[in-house]
Amino acid sequence: MALSMDDKSHLVELVRRRGVRDPRLLAAMARIDRGAFIPLGFESAAYEDEPVPIGHGQVTTQPSLIAEMVEALELSGHERVLEVGAGYGFQTAILASLCKEVLAVEWFPDLARQARANLDAAGIRNATVVEGDGTRGLENHAPYDRIIVGAAAPSVPQPLEDQLVEGGLLVQPMGVGGRETVMVFRKQGGRLLEERILTFASFVPLRGERGVVKEEATRHEL
């Protein structure tokens, strides 16, 4: 589905109403076609500020919430970012347009494949998506300057804290899945400190060894 100027303006305005002001981020939201990162049949919702189902009981994060969480990472363009939960790859694409490199971990293999296909079709070359347990991070490529988690857990998984650089930022919804407090953390003195409450929102529960839904997933190391 082609992205029209009206669609661009509408989606950016919805994001702006959320209080997002970063001009680089707003430009990325206008440039990247959300319609290329959602399942067929949901085209009418592509440029609305609402989640879209993507299977497995999962939904995409609504665009304004993606923008708010990404803005909190304070990206300047030089960072390596770890993303936990790629979904269909829209947030991955936004991150990739604002930083040096994104490494994303997606629990569901079919979603990981779809995200890779979507990113490739969009010409995004500085993002890599693997399937596996995001609560373990990707130790082989640590450390990361920023980490963003797209599912809820009552605490930050220790591997993610360990893989974040000193002074780095981590954004995660805190809770068990339903109504969460989205927190911004900064690593200082070797541990995560709560920097601020970003917003309140509903997220699916984090899956993995150190998540809310404790299952085993095939891990594919890069």
Buried (B, 14 or more C-beta within 10 A) or exposed (E): BEBEEEBBEBBBEBBBEBEBEBEEBBEBBBEBBBBBBBEEEBEEBBBBBBBBBBEEEBBBBBBBBBBBBBBBBEBEEEBBBBBBBBBBBBBBBBBBBBBBBBBBBBBBBEBBEBBBEBBEEBEBEBBBBBBBBBBBBBEEBBBBBBBBBBBBBEEBBEBBBEBBBEEBBBBBBBBBBEEBBBBBBBBEEEEBEEBEEBBEBBBBBBBBBBBBBEEEBEBEEE
